[in-house]
Amino acid sequence: MLVIVAVGWAFMENNKNVLDKIQTDRAINDQTKRLTDDDMEFLKGFVQSLRDSYGVNTRIVIYKDEVLLPEIDPKYMFIGLAPAKRDVILHFPTLMRPALGQEFIDSLNEVFLESYEKDSWPRELKIVLTMIWSRLSALEAGQQDIQ
């Protein structure tokens, strides 16, 4: 009986891990094919960590042409970039917006727009995600003065 329970538990854990991996892989779509394998691993790690730590699902789409805003669940963070059209769409969940602050969110838009000029948007995408993570971590730690 113990063996059956152990096999059942292992099967359920494996299915959970496979579903998490599929969900994370689907969260990132690079139509430009500019992101390296290292970039993709970083983005997948961010998506997984944000979901595990804060319960926020994330979708990141790099469009080849123009940004097409999909219908977004209010609990999702969405980053849509269109380097060729120099367009950015950032959507944050309702509870996340006041935590980050509108000034901070606006600054992220500026970072992307400047990165298009230098063609450094893949690097800046990782920096922006790190900034978001740092901001949320600082808020969670109870820090009031965040720069």
Phi and psi in degrees as a GROMACS rama.xvg file:
@    title "Ramachandran Plot"
@    xaxis  label "Phi"
@    yaxis  label "Psi"
@TYPE xy
-63.5644  -36.6566  LEU-2
-65.5077  -41.9303  VAL-3
-63.3083  -43.2323  ILE-4
-63.5679  -43.4109  VAL-5
-63.9416  -42.9055  ALA-6
-65.4353  -42.5106  VAL-7
-61.6244  -43.489  GLY-8
-63.5824  -45.4801  TRP-9
-61.692  -40.4385  ALA-10
-62.1089  -44.656  PHE-11
-65.8085  -40.9706  MET-12
-63.8415  -41.8803  GLU-13
-62.8078  -45.101  ASN-14
-61.5895  -40.5524  ASN-15
-61.8354  -44.5651  LYS-16
-64.5971  -40.9645  ASN-17
-64.5213  -43.5705  VAL-18
-64.4692  -40.7108  LEU-19
-61.3627  -42.4158  ASP-20
-65.5654  -42.7169  LYS-21
-62.95  -44.5033  ILE-22
-63.0652  -40.5689  GLN-23
-67.079  -43.7027  THR-24
-61.5731  -38.122  ASP-25
-73.7958  -15.1371  ARG-26
-75.9276  -13.6166  ALA-27
-124.946  128.337  ILE-28
-135.911  112.515  ASN-29
-109.622  94.413  ASP-30
-71.3819  -21.0271  GLN-31
-81.3924  -19.1442  THR-32
61.6998  26.9413  LYS-33
-89.3814  -21.5373  ARG-34
-75.8975  134.11  LEU-35
-79.1057  171.791  THR-36
-60.3838  -38.8538  ASP-37
-64.3019  -41.4656  ASP-38
-59.6178  -45.8929  ASP-39
-63.3986  -40.3518  MET-40
-63.9379  -40.2032  GLU-41
-61.1322  -48.3536  PHE-42
-62.4649  -42.3604  LEU-43
-63.2057  -40.0135  LYS-44
-63.0138  -40.6082  GLY-45
-63.3407  -48.6209  PHE-46
-57.6246  -46.9166  VAL-47
-65.0305  -43.8499  GLN-48
-66.4767  -40.6828  SER-49
-64.2008  -39.6634  LEU-50
-67.9519  -44.7855  ARG-51
-69.2021  -40.2545  ASP-52
-84.7499  -37.6388  SER-53
-122.136  -3.47509  TYR-54
71.2592  21.0785  GLY-55
-103.781  121.864  VAL-56
-82.6118  146.704  ASN-57
-130.784  143.3  THR-58
-132.454  126.993  ARG-59
-122.671  122.736  ILE-60
-127.77  127.233  VAL-61
-105.744  109.64  ILE-62
-86.0742  143.918  TYR-63
-72.4268  -37.336  LYS-64
-114.652  -114.472  ASP-65
-94.4191  156.136  GLU-66
-73.0335  129.024  VAL-67
-114.462  109.466  LEU-68
-74.0805  113.464  LEU-69
-76.5704  169.386  PRO-70
-70.0911  122.882  GLU-71
-112.076  131.185  ILE-72
-62.8202  136.65  ASP-73
-58.9956  -17.2583  PRO-74
-91.566  1.46528  LYS-75
-98.2543  145.552  TYR-76
-97.9976  131.294  MET-77
-125.236  130.169  PHE-78
-122.021  116.822  ILE-79
-118.057  121.106  GLY-80
-119.385  140.014  LEU-81
-132.329  83.2026  ALA-82
-56.2464  -39.0996  PRO-83
-64.1265  -32.8675  ALA-84
-100.442  -0.769226  LYS-85
54.5209  50.8632  ARG-86
-123.452  147.686  ASP-87
-139.777  135.647  VAL-88
-129.55  122.766  ILE-89
-118.168  124.422  LEU-90
-126.343  125.442  HIS-91
-115.598  146.772  PHE-92
-57.1941  153.259  PRO-93
-51.9464  -44.6736  THR-94
-75.7112  -19.1109  LEU-95
-83.7748  -31.6577  MET-96
-57.3445  -52.0669  ARG-97
-66.014  -30.01  PRO-98
-65.6039  -40.5957  ALA-99
-79.7989  -38.0966  LEU-100
91.0944  140.329  GLY-101
-64.6996  -36.5079  GLN-102
-62.3576  -42.2159  GLU-103
-63.819  -45.4873  PHE-104
-61.4121  -43.5503  ILE-105
-61.2407  -37.3571  ASP-106
-65.4499  -31.2539  SER-107
-66.2393  -39.8919  LEU-108
-56.5873  -45.8635  ASN-109
-62.3818  -39.8879  GLU-110
-58.5951  -45.6248  VAL-111
-66.3599  -43.8363  PHE-112
-61.4142  -40.3048  LEU-113
-67.5016  -35.9356  GLU-114
-67.3917  -27.8549  SER-115
-65.6706  -37.9752  TYR-116
-62.4669  -37.6495  GLU-117
-93.3212  -2.48536  LYS-118
55.3539  39.9647  ASP-119
-115.862  23.3107  SER-120
-62.0215  -32.6029  TRP-121
-61.9061  -41.4814  PRO-122
-66.9706  -43.8874  ARG-123
-66.681  -30.8692  GLU-124
-60.5631  -44.3443  LEU-125
-65.9813  -37.5611  LYS-126
-65.3657  -44.1801  ILE-127
-61.2084  -43.8129  VAL-128
-63.5476  -37.5576  LEU-129
-65.4843  -39.3992  THR-130
-62.9722  -42.6805  MET-131
-62.3875  -46.542  ILE-132
-60.7896  -44.4885  TRP-133
-62.4978  -41.4906  SER-134
-63.3512  -46.6895  ARG-135
-65.868  -40.1975  LEU-136
-64.3169  -41.4262  SER-137
-64.6939  -40.6533  ALA-138
-64.5862  -40.8699  LEU-139
-64.6884  -35.4273  GLU-140
-76.8124  -5.14971  ALA-141
87.8254  14.4428  GLY-142
-77.3482  136.093  GLN-143
-95.8335  -37.9496  GLN-144
-98.9744  98.5521  ASP-145
-112.82  131.487  ILE-146
